[in-house]
Amino acid sequence: MGTDVDGSAQVPIPDSGLSRPFLFLGRQAQYSPGSGGDATWERDWQRLTGGKRWLVVEGAGHASFTDLGLPAEQLGIDIGAGLQTARASGIVRRCTPLACERAAIAPLPDRMP
């Protein structure tokens, strides 16, 4: 299984496609489908031939997808990694970005062919 968590794809998926399961997980402001925010995700989405998911986290910042959120929160430092809303396939759920990330990634190998 492959994942791209809140970053532009540095190496494009080959034109021939990629058949293994793949997850895009990122900030809603930058990576919403069709928004034109990141052309690499749009390009590679079309080349994924296996199971695939594209999830965005509303209100998240880039730092939300790092392991700095918990220690920063405990130190009282706001790095934009607080509670956010995850929207995927019509499901809306409140969670920390790290919890959203874990919840999105963990079950994929079992659910996707």
C-alpha positions in Angstrom: 0.0 0.0 0.0 1.2 3.5 -0.7 0.4 6.8 0.9 1.0 10.5 0.3 0.3 12.5 3.5 0.0 16.2 2.9 2.8 16.6 0.3 3.2 17.0 -3.4 4.2 13.8 -5.2 7.9 14.2 -6.1 7.9 11.2 -8.4 4.9 10.7 -10.7 3.1 7.5 -10.9 4.0 5.9 -14.3 1.6 6.4 -17.2 1.0 2.6 -17.1 -0.6 3.1 -13.6 -0.2 1.7 -10.1 -2.4 -1.2 -9.1 -1.7 -1.4 -5.4 -3.9 0.4 -2.8 -3.1 4.1 -2.3 -4.2 6.8 0.0 -4.0 10.6 -0.4 -4.5 12.4 3.0 -4.0 16.1 3.3 -5.2 19.6 4.2 -8.6 20.6 2.8 -7.3 24.0 1.9 -4.5 22.6 -0.3 -5.6 19.2 -1.5 -9.4 19.2 -2.1 -10.2 17.3 -5.3 -10.8 19.6 -8.2 -9.6 22.7 -6.4 -6.4 23.0 -8.5 -4.4 23.2 -5.2 -2.0 20.5 -6.1 -1.7 19.3 -9.7 0.4 16.2 -8.7 -2.4 14.7 -6.8 -4.9 15.3 -9.6 -2.4 13.8 -12.1 -1.6 10.7 -10.0 -5.2 10.0 -9.0 -6.0 9.3 -12.7 -3.1 6.8 -12.8 -4.1 4.8 -9.8 -5.8 1.5 -11.0 -6.2 -0.3 -7.6 -8.1 0.6 -4.5 -7.7 4.3 -3.7 -8.9 6.9 -1.2 -8.5 10.7 -1.2 -9.2 12.2 2.2 -8.9 15.8 3.4 -8.9 17.3 6.9 -10.8 20.6 7.3 -8.8 23.3 9.0 -5.6 21.3 9.2 -2.1 22.9 8.7 0.9 21.1 7.3 2.2 20.6 10.9 -1.0 18.7 11.7 0.3 15.6 10.0 3.5 15.4 12.0 4.3 13.9 15.4 5.0 17.4 16.8 1.3 18.1 17.6 1.1 16.2 20.9 4.3 17.5 22.5 3.5 21.0 21.2 0.0 20.8 22.7 1.4 19.7 26.0 3.8 22.7 26.0 1.0 25.0 25.1 2.4 25.8 21.6 -0.2 26.1 18.9 1.2 24.7 15.6 -2.2 24.3 13.9 -2.5 20.7 14.8 -5.6 20.9 17.1 -9.0 19.3 16.7 -10.1 19.2 13.1 -13.0 17.7 11.2 -12.2 14.8 8.8 -14.5 14.5 5.8 -14.5 11.4 3.8 -17.3 9.8 1.7 -19.9 11.8 3.5 -18.7 10.9 7.0 -17.8 13.8 9.3 -15.8 13.0 12.4 -14.0 15.2 14.9 -10.5 14.0 15.7 -6.9 15.1 16.1 -5.1 15.0 12.8 -2.9 12.2 14.0 -5.9 10.2 15.0 -7.5 10.9 11.6 -4.3 9.8 9.9 -4.2 6.6 11.9 -7.9 5.9 11.3 -7.5 6.4 7.6 -4.3 4.4 7.0 -4.7 1.4 9.4 -7.7 -0.4 7.8 -6.8 0.2 4.2 -4.8 -3.0 3.5 -7.7 -5.1 4.8 -10.4 -3.1 2.8 -8.7 -2.5 -0.5 -7.9 -5.2 -3.0 
